[in-house]
Amino acid sequence: MLTLSAGENRPLPSSAVTVSVRSASPVNTSAILLTDAGRVRSDADLIFYNQPTGPGVGYRSSGAVDIVTVDTAALPHDITTVVVAASLDGTGPSTFATAGTLTATLSGGGEELGFTPTGLTSEAAVVCLEIYRRNDTWKVRAVGQGYDSGLAGLVSAFGIDVEDDPAPPPPPGHPPRVSDPQPWPPTNTPVPQPQSPPPASPSPATPPQPPVTTQPTGVPMHSDLFAPSHAEVNGQGIQKQGSKMCRVGLSGEVMARTGSMVAYQGDLHFEALGSGGFGRMMRQAMTGEGVPLMKVTGRGDLFLANAASDVHLIDLDGTDGLTINGANVLAFDSTLRYDIQRVQGAGAMSNAGLFNCVFTGRGRIAITTDGTPVVLNVDAATYADPQAAVAWSSSLRTSVKSNDSFNLGTLMGRSTGERFTLAFSGQGFVVVQPSELPPGGFIGGTGGGGAAGSGAGGVLGGILGR
């Protein structure tokens, strides 16, 4: 095998070649089709594991090796360059400085050309090779160009817009609903306590009566299941149906967590949306955080739940955002917009990992918790277990507080079990659940995408529910 140096080029040994990318740390390999201007024609020119085929280019994974195939004879005439790049997937090191060896090997026509980028420090993505046409002759060049901003910075450099379109405004005459008894930010109004009734005068003893059951019309049976407490609630939009389910009276569209539908009535249509936009798809690839979404449209009643978790409704009025682990999002109005942002100062110890979802705008969101939560008003120093803090006001500042002192006991493995806590400061609220398990428990994952059920944790997950 001939080893190339950075900047060195060679004639392409065959019109059909294979590029194998191996790395000591987990990476996502992608191929980008470029025109003479060095730009993509559209998002379809990015070939990766969630969009594995394109004209003349294909991607597949073979265990520890990612493979990109390029057939120059099948490339569109206006494509003059195919870039093969690798980006860290967020499950290991954050930069290539500590990621170990990365090697790209091009095979074809009985020849092998290899390239190992060197001198990488703060970069999280790197262009390994480029296959390009010069005067009707195809060549290959070793590149080694790195990008500190990772996959997002790399694809942006080639003309892919990673920012999502703004959420559409609500239609005229249909303002977002903000009448839920749980507005966001919550008000600090004390809940009135019921007055104790006066003691009842003794009444003569009466014989016990048989339990009263109800019977729906036309059903030849009796059961407490038919009591009004189990009946379907009324109303339009997202409503609570008991404590562990929500009902959406739908006449339009709503965004819901993929796989959360437990029942529906009427004419409804379901469309998978993955993480909800190309920009979030890119950020989810790097962070593992996001919400695997489906868009539900039509007219009817939709019932949603997630692993029998408790359901709570929050109305955002546009004055503050809601930061929440993507695994705790059940459904939300399409008038809301969400993005994936870093949890400042929280390292990899927050409920969703290094990143969380931030919802802004006006509308309603249904969230889930493992048990009945407490909502803390942050008007003094406030701390929460990183696995128990589900959501908080986006305006709050976060940091990490160490509780265990470093001494001989620490080195011997002794710990209070509360070594780190998530600290909140500013003005706002924190929703804390009575559980320190990751969302879905130890069996389920915490991140977006399809991490739930994989044991992957918050930093895993993937693009569009991988």
C-alpha positions in Angstrom: 0.0 0.0 0.0 1.2 3.5 -0.9 1.0 6.0 2.0 0.1 9.5 1.0 1.2 12.7 2.7 -1.1 15.6 3.4 -1.6 17.5 0.1 -0.3 14.7 -2.1 -2.4 13.7 -5.1 -2.4 10.6 -7.4 -4.4 9.5 -10.4 -7.5 7.6 -9.4 -6.6 4.0 -9.9 -10.0 3.0 -11.2 -13.4 4.6 -12.1 -15.0 2.6 -9.2 -13.1 2.8 -5.9 -13.8 2.1 -2.3 -12.7 4.3 0.7 -12.5 2.5 4.0 -12.3 4.7 7.2 -11.0 3.2 10.4 -10.7 5.0 13.7 -9.6 4.1 17.2 -12.6 6.2 18.5 -16.2 6.1 17.1 -16.7 8.3 14.1 -19.4 9.1 11.6 -18.1 8.9 8.0 -19.8 10.9 5.3 -19.3 11.8 1.6 -20.1 15.2 0.2 -20.7 15.8 -3.5 -19.5 19.2 -4.7 -19.7 21.3 -7.9 -17.0 23.4 -9.5 -17.9 26.1 -7.0 -17.0 23.8 -4.1 -20.6 23.8 -2.9 -23.3 21.2 -2.7 -26.4 21.5 -4.9 -28.8 20.5 -2.1 -28.9 18.6 1.2 -29.2 15.4 -0.9 -25.5 15.7 -1.8 -24.6 14.7 1.8 -24.2 10.9 1.9 -24.1 9.3 5.4 -25.6 6.5 7.4 -29.1 8.0 7.4 -29.0 8.9 3.7 -26.7 6.1 2.5 -27.1 6.4 -1.3 -26.7 9.1 -3.9 -25.8 9.2 -7.6 -22.6 7.4 -8.0 -21.8 7.3 -4.2 -22.8 4.9 -1.4 -22.2 4.4 2.3 -22.3 1.3 4.5 -20.9 0.3 7.8 -19.0 -2.9 8.3 -18.5 -3.1 12.1 -15.4 -1.0 13.0 -15.0 0.1 9.4 -17.1 2.7 7.5 -17.0 2.2 3.7 -17.8 4.8 1.0 -18.0 3.6 -2.6 -17.5 6.0 -5.5 -18.2 5.3 -9.2 -17.0 8.4 -11.1 -18.8 7.1 -14.3 -22.1 7.4 -12.5 -21.6 10.8 -10.9 -23.7 13.7 -12.3 -21.8 15.8 -14.8 -21.9 18.9 -12.6 -20.3 17.1 -9.7 -16.5 17.5 -9.9 -15.4 16.6 -6.3 -16.4 13.9 -3.7 -15.1 14.7 -0.2 -14.8 11.8 2.3 -14.8 13.1 5.9 -15.0 11.7 9.4 -16.5 13.4 12.5 -16.5 12.2 16.1 -19.9 10.9 17.1 -20.0 12.3 20.6 -19.7 8.9 22.5 -16.0 9.2 23.0 -13.4 12.0 22.9 -14.6 15.4 22.0 -11.5 16.2 19.8 -9.2 14.2 17.6 -6.3 15.2 19.9 -7.1 12.2 22.1 -9.1 10.1 19.7 -6.3 7.9 18.5 -5.4 7.0 14.9 -7.7 7.8 12.0 -6.9 6.1 8.7 -8.6 6.3 5.2 -7.7 3.7 2.6 -8.7 4.0 -1.0 -8.8 0.7 -3.0 -9.4 0.1 -6.7 -7.8 -1.3 -9.8 -5.6 -3.6 -7.7 -4.0 -0.6 -5.9 -4.3 0.8 -2.4 -3.6 4.3 -1.3 -3.6 5.1 2.5 -3.7 8.4 4.4 -3.5 9.1 8.2 -4.2 12.7 9.2 -1.7 14.0 11.7 -1.2 17.1 13.9 -4.9 17.3 14.9 -5.6 19.1 18.2 -9.0 20.7 18.8 -10.7 19.5 15.7 -13.9 17.3 15.9 -14.2 16.7 12.2 -11.7 16.2 9.4 -11.7 15.8 5.6 -9.7 12.7 4.9 -9.6 12.4 1.1 -11.1 14.2 -1.9 -11.7 12.6 -5.3 -11.8 15.3 -7.9 -11.8 15.8 -11.7 -9.1 17.8 -13.4 -9.2 18.2 -17.2 -11.4 15.1 -17.6 -9.0 13.1 -15.4 -10.0 11.9 -12.0 -7.5 12.1 -9.1 -7.4 11.6 -5.4 -5.8 14.0 -2.9 -4.9 13.5 0.8 -6.3 16.5 2.7 -6.3 16.4 6.5 -8.3 19.6 6.9 -9.9 19.8 10.4 -12.9 21.7 11.8 -13.2 22.6 15.5 -17.0 22.9 15.2 -17.4 19.3 14.1 -19.8 18.0 11.5 -21.9 21.2 11.5 -18.9 23.3 10.7 -17.7 20.9 8.0 -21.0 20.7 6.1 -21.5 24.5 6.5 -18.2 25.1 4.8 -19.6 23.2 1.7 -22.9 25.1 1.6 -25.3 23.0 3.7 -27.4 25.2 6.0 -27.7 23.6 9.4 -30.1 26.1 10.7 -33.8 25.2 10.6 -36.5 27.4 9.2 -38.4 29.4 11.8 -41.6 27.9 13.1 -44.6 29.2 11.2 -46.8 31.7 13.1 -50.2 30.5 14.3 -53.0 30.8 11.8 -55.1 34.0 12.1 -57.9 33.6 14.6 -56.2 30.6 16.3 -53.8 32.0 18.9 -51.8 29.5 21.0 -53.6 28.2 24.0 -52.2 29.5 27.2 -55.0 28.8 29.6 -53.6 25.6 31.1 -53.4 25.6 34.9 -49.7 25.0 34.6 -48.3 28.0 32.7 -44.6 28.4 32.0 -43.0 30.1 33.8 -45.2 28.9 36.7 -46.7 31.5 38.9 -45.9 31.5 42.6 -49.5 31.8 43.7 -50.2 29.7 46.7 -52.7 26.9 46.2 -55.8 27.6 48.3 -56.4 24.9 50.9 -59.9 23.4 51.2 -61.8 24.4 54.4 -62.4 21.6 56.8 -66.2 20.8 56.9 -67.9 21.1 60.2 -68.2 17.8 62.1 -71.2 15.9 60.9 -73.9 15.0 63.4 -74.2 11.4 64.1 -76.6 9.6 61.9 -78.4 6.3 62.4 -76.5 3.3 61.2 -77.5 2.1 57.8 -76.8 -1.3 56.3 -73.9 -1.5 53.8 -74.9 -1.1 50.2 -73.5 -3.0 47.3 -70.9 -1.1 45.2 -72.5 1.0 42.5 -71.3 0.3 39.0 -72.2 1.9 35.8 -73.1 0.5 32.4 -72.6 2.2 29.1 -75.5 2.2 26.7 -75.7 -1.0 24.7 -73.1 -2.9 26.8 -74.5 -5.9 28.7 -72.1 -5.7 31.7 -71.3 -3.6 34.8 -67.9 -2.4 35.9 -66.2 0.5 37.6 -64.2 0.8 34.4 -67.3 2.5 33.0 -67.3 5.2 35.7 -66.9 8.8 34.5 -63.3 8.9 35.9 -62.3 6.6 33.1 -64.2 8.4 30.3 -62.5 10.3 27.6 -61.9 14.0 28.4 -63.3 16.7 26.2 -61.7 19.7 24.5 -59.4 20.7 21.7 -55.6 20.5 21.7 -53.4 18.7 24.2 -55.2 17.6 27.4 -54.4 15.3 30.3 -56.2 12.0 30.2 -55.7 10.7 33.7 -52.2 11.0 35.2 -50.2 8.9 32.6 -51.7 9.7 29.3 -52.7 12.7 27.2 -55.4 13.2 24.7 -55.1 15.5 21.7 -58.4 16.8 20.3 -56.9 17.3 16.8 -58.1 19.5 14.0 -54.9 20.3 12.2 -51.5 19.0 13.3 -49.4 18.2 16.4 -45.9 17.0 17.0 -45.6 13.8 19.1 -42.8 11.5 20.2 -42.3 8.6 17.7 -44.1 5.5 19.0 -46.0 7.2 21.7 -49.5 6.7 20.1 -51.5 4.2 22.2 -54.9 4.8 20.5 -56.8 7.2 18.2 -60.2 7.8 16.7 -61.0 9.6 13.5 -59.1 10.3 10.3 -55.5 10.8 11.4 -52.3 10.6 9.4 -48.8 9.9 10.8 -45.6 11.1 9.3 -42.1 10.3 10.7 -39.9 13.4 11.0 -36.9 12.0 12.8 -35.3 14.8 14.9 -37.4 17.5 13.3 -35.4 19.3 10.7 -32.0 19.1 9.0 -30.2 21.5 11.3 -31.3 19.5 14.4 -30.4 16.3 12.5 -26.8 17.5 12.3 -26.7 18.7 15.9 -28.3 15.4 17.0 -25.6 13.5 15.2 -23.0 15.3 17.3 -24.8 15.4 20.6 -27.1 12.4 20.7 -29.8 14.6 22.1 -33.1 15.3 20.4 -36.7 14.2 20.1 -37.5 11.5 17.6 -40.7 13.0 16.1 -43.8 12.2 14.2 -46.2 14.7 12.8 -49.9 13.8 13.2 -52.4 15.6 11.0 -56.2 15.3 10.4 -59.3 15.4 12.5 -59.9 13.1 15.5 -58.8 12.2 19.0 -55.2 11.0 19.6 -54.0 9.3 22.8 -50.3 9.4 23.8 -48.3 7.8 26.6 -44.7 6.7 27.2 -43.9 3.8 29.5 -46.6 4.7 32.0 -44.7 7.8 33.0 -46.6 10.6 34.7 -47.8 13.3 32.2 -47.7 17.0 32.9 -48.8 19.9 30.6 -46.8 23.2 30.4 -47.9 26.3 28.5 -45.2 28.6 27.3 -46.1 32.3 26.9 -43.0 33.3 25.0 -41.3 35.2 27.8 -38.9 32.3 28.7 -37.9 29.0 27.3 -38.0 25.5 28.7 -34.9 23.4 28.9 -35.7 19.7 29.0 -34.2 16.3 28.3 -35.5 15.1 25.0 -36.5 11.8 26.5 -39.0 13.5 28.7 -40.9 15.2 25.8 -44.2 13.5 24.8 -45.9 16.0 22.5 -46.0 19.7 21.7 -47.9 22.3 19.6 -46.4 23.0 16.2 -46.3 26.7 17.2 -43.3 25.9 19.5 -39.7 25.8 18.2 -37.0 23.7 19.8 -33.2 23.5 19.4 -30.4 21.4 20.9 -28.1 23.4 23.2 -25.2 22.7 25.6 -26.0 22.5 29.3 -23.6 25.1 30.5 -21.2 23.8 33.2 -23.0 20.5 33.5 -20.4 18.3 31.7 -21.8 14.9 30.9 -23.7 14.5 34.2 -27.1 16.1 33.4 -30.2 13.9 32.8 -29.7 14.2 29.0 -25.9 14.4 29.0 -23.9 17.3 27.7 -26.9 18.7 25.7 -30.6 19.3 26.2 -33.5 20.5 24.2 -34.6 24.1 24.5 -38.2 25.0 23.6 -39.3 28.6 22.9 -42.3 30.4 21.6 -46.0 30.2 22.6 -47.8 26.9 22.9 -48.3 23.8 24.9 -46.0 20.9 25.6 -46.7 17.6 27.3 -43.7 16.2 29.3 -43.2 13.0 31.3 -41.6 12.3 34.7 -40.8 9.2 36.6 -43.2 9.8 39.5 -44.8 13.0 40.8 -42.3 15.8 40.6 -41.6 18.9 42.7 -41.3 22.3 41.1 -38.6 24.4 42.9 -38.7 28.2 42.8 -35.1 29.3 42.3 -35.0 32.3 44.6 -32.0 31.0 46.5 -29.1 28.6 46.0 -30.7 25.6 44.4 -29.2 22.2 43.7 -30.5 19.0 42.2 -29.3 15.5 41.4 -28.2 15.6 37.7 -30.4 12.5 37.0 -33.4 13.9 38.8 -33.5 17.4 37.2 -35.9 16.9 34.3 -36.6 20.5 33.1 -35.9 24.1 34.1 -36.3 27.7 33.0 -33.9 28.4 30.1 -32.9 31.7 31.6 -31.3 29.9 34.6 -27.6 29.5 34.8 -26.2 26.0 35.5 -23.0 24.8 37.0 -21.7 21.7 38.8 -21.0 21.6 42.6 -18.7 18.9 44.0 -19.9 17.6 47.4 -17.3 14.9 48.2 -13.9 16.2 49.4 -10.9 14.5 47.8 -9.1 12.5 50.4 -7.8 8.9 51.1 -11.4 7.7 51.5 -12.2 9.0 48.0 -9.2 7.1 46.5 -10.4 3.9 48.3 -13.8 4.2 46.6 -15.7 5.7 49.5 -18.4 8.2 48.4 -21.6 9.8 49.8 -23.3 8.8 46.5 -24.0 12.5 46.0 -20.6 13.5 44.7 -21.9 16.0 42.1 -25.0 18.1 42.0 -26.4 20.5 39.4 -26.5 24.0 40.6 -29.0 26.6 39.4 -28.9 30.4 39.8 -31.0 33.3 38.6 -34.8 33.6 38.5 -36.9 30.6 37.4 -38.0 27.1 38.2 -36.6 23.6 38.2 -38.8 20.4 37.8 -37.3 17.6 39.8 -38.6 14.0 39.6 -38.5 11.5 42.5 -36.1 9.2 40.6 -32.4 9.2 39.8 -32.7 6.7 37.0 -32.1 7.9 33.4 -35.3 8.2 31.4 -36.5 4.7 30.6 -34.5 3.2 33.5 -31.2 1.4 33.1 -32.6 -0.6 30.2 -33.7 2.3 28.1 -31.5 5.0 26.7 -31.7 8.7 27.6 -30.9 10.5 24.4 -33.0 11.3 21.3 -33.0 9.3 18.2 -33.6 5.7 18.9 -31.4 5.4 21.9 -34.3 4.4 24.1 -34.0 0.7 24.5 -30.4 0.5 23.5 -28.8 1.3 26.8 -26.9 4.0 25.0 -27.4 6.9 27.4 -27.8 10.6 26.7 -24.8 11.2 24.5 -25.7 8.3 22.3 -28.8 8.3 20.1 -28.4 9.3 16.5 -29.7 11.2 13.5 -33.5 10.8 13.0 -34.0 8.0 15.4 -30.9 5.9 14.5 
